[in-house]
């Protein structure tokens, strides 16, 4: 099985790549294809995140396990595309370079049969140029959260100010 996948930069301008990749490829191979198709060196930390149809982030699939004592985080080199993406859950979020936070929306567009003589993975279509720096994120506060209430109840937090 071959997955046709569109990877879209989270930006106001349309910047995307359409990729064909074997469904049995590891997530690390997929990460490398994405990084190369957008012109990254591929030497920065990155993670995929499963998500729902509204792009609400869920489970992380990391390039490396950065925890001190080993965690339950799934790793890209041990996880395969076919185990993460399918017709029922066709979306992922991909973050490259945690200092710059290049964020991409990844979506399965089609599933086709392998074509003999065709090399996979391949970039089918490339649209738009990557900007010099990542687009700024516009985070919005939760309008239902009352910050004033938090500070008024400071004494109720059972915090010892002289702990040191």
HUKA-V695414 format. One record per pair of residues at least 12 apart in sequence whose ideal C-beta (glycine too) atoms are under 10 Angstrom apart, sorted by the first residue. I is the first residue (numbers start at 0). GAP is how many residues later the second one is. If there is no record, write none. Layout:
BEGIN
I|GAP  I|GAP
END
This chain:
BEGIN
0|21  0|22  0|23  0|80  0|81  0|85  0|110  0|111  0|112  0|113  1|18  1|19  1|20  1|21  1|22  1|23  1|108  1|109  1|110  1|111  1|112  1|113  1|116  1|118  1|119  1|120  2|16  2|17  2|18  2|19  2|20  2|21  2|22  2|27  2|78  2|79  2|82  2|83  2|87  2|105  2|106  2|107  2|108  2|109  2|117  2|118  3|14  3|15  3|16  3|17  3|104  3|105  3|106  3|107  3|108  3|120  3|121  4|12  4|13  4|14  4|15  4|16  4|25  4|28  4|29  4|76  4|80  4|85  4|87  4|101  4|102  4|103  4|104  4|105  4|116  4|119  5|12  5|13  5|98  5|99  5|100  5|101  5|102  5|103  5|104  5|118  5|119  5|121  6|12  6|23  6|26  6|27  6|30  6|31  6|85  6|87  6|97  6|98  6|99  6|100  6|116  7|86  7|95  7|96  7|97  7|98  7|99  7|119  7|120  8|29  8|85  8|93  8|94  8|95  8|96  8|119  8|121  8|122  8|125  8|126  9|45  9|83  9|84  9|85  9|91  9|92  9|93  9|94  9|95  9|124  9|125  9|127  10|91  10|92  10|93  10|117  10|119  10|120  10|123  10|124  10|125  11|123  11|124  12|114  12|115  12|116  12|118  12|122  13|113  13|114  14|23  14|89  14|111  14|112  14|113  14|114  14|115  14|116  14|120  15|21  15|22  15|88  15|89  15|91  15|109  15|110  15|111  15|112  16|16  16|17  16|19  16|20  16|21  16|87  16|106  16|107  16|108  16|109  16|110  16|111  16|113  17|19  17|91  17|92  17|104  17|105  17|106  17|107  17|108  17|109  18|14  18|15  18|18  18|87  18|90  18|101  18|102  18|103  18|104  18|105  18|106  18|107  19|13  19|89  19|90  19|92  19|94  19|95  19|98  19|99  19|100  19|101  19|102  19|103  19|104  20|12  20|13  20|60  20|99  20|100  20|101  20|102  21|58  21|59  21|60  21|92  21|98  21|99  22|57  22|58  22|59  22|60  22|62  22|63  22|85  22|88  22|91  22|97  23|56  23|57  23|58  23|59  23|96  24|55  24|56  24|57  24|95  24|96  25|49  25|50  25|51  25|52  25|53  25|54  25|55  25|57  26|19  26|20  26|21  26|34  26|35  26|36  26|47  26|48  26|49  26|50  26|51  26|52  26|53  26|54  26|56  26|57  26|58  26|65  26|67  27|18  27|20  27|33  27|35  27|47  27|48  27|49  27|50  27|51  27|52  28|47  28|48  28|51  28|52  28|91  28|92  29|18  29|31  29|46  29|49  29|50  29|51  29|54  29|55  29|62  29|64  29|76  29|91  30|15  30|16  30|17  30|30  30|32  30|45  30|46  30|63  30|65  31|14  31|44  31|89  32|87  32|88  32|89  32|90  33|12  33|14  33|60  33|62  33|68  33|70  33|72  33|87  33|89  34|59  34|61  34|62  34|67  35|85  35|87  36|84  36|85  36|86  36|89  36|93  37|58  37|64  37|66  37|85  37|88  37|90  37|91  37|92  38|87  38|90  38|91  39|56  39|57  39|60  39|62  39|90  40|56  41|21  41|54  42|54  43|19  43|51  43|52  43|53  43|54  43|55  43|56  43|58  44|17  44|18  44|19  44|21  44|50  44|51  44|52  44|53  44|54  45|15  45|16  45|17  45|18  45|30  45|48  45|49  45|50  45|51  45|52  45|56  45|58  46|13  46|14  46|15  46|16  46|17  46|26  46|27  46|29  46|46  46|47  46|48  46|49  46|51  47|12  47|13  47|14  47|15  47|26  47|28  47|31  47|33  47|36  47|37  47|44  47|45  47|46  47|47  47|56  47|58  48|12  48|13  48|42  48|43  48|44  48|45  48|46  48|54  48|57  49|24  49|34  49|35  49|39  49|41  49|42  49|43  50|38  50|40  50|41  50|42  50|54  50|55  51|37  51|39  52|35  52|36  52|37  52|38  52|54  53|37  54|36  54|37  54|38  54|50  54|52  55|35  55|37  56|35  56|36  56|38  57|31  57|34  57|35  58|13  58|14  58|15  58|25  59|12  59|13  59|14  59|15  59|33  59|35  60|12  60|13  60|14  60|15  60|17  60|18  60|22  60|23  60|31  60|33  61|12  61|13  61|14  61|17  62|12  62|13  62|14  62|33  63|12  63|13  65|32  80|27  81|29  83|22  84|21  84|22  84|23  84|26  85|22  85|25  86|21  86|23  86|24  88|19  89|16  89|17  89|18  89|19  89|20  89|21  90|14  90|15  90|16  90|17  91|12  91|13  91|14  91|15  91|16  92|12  92|13  93|12  95|38  96|37  98|35  99|33  99|34  100|33  100|34  100|35  100|36  101|28  101|29  101|31  101|32  101|33  102|31  102|32  102|34  108|15
END
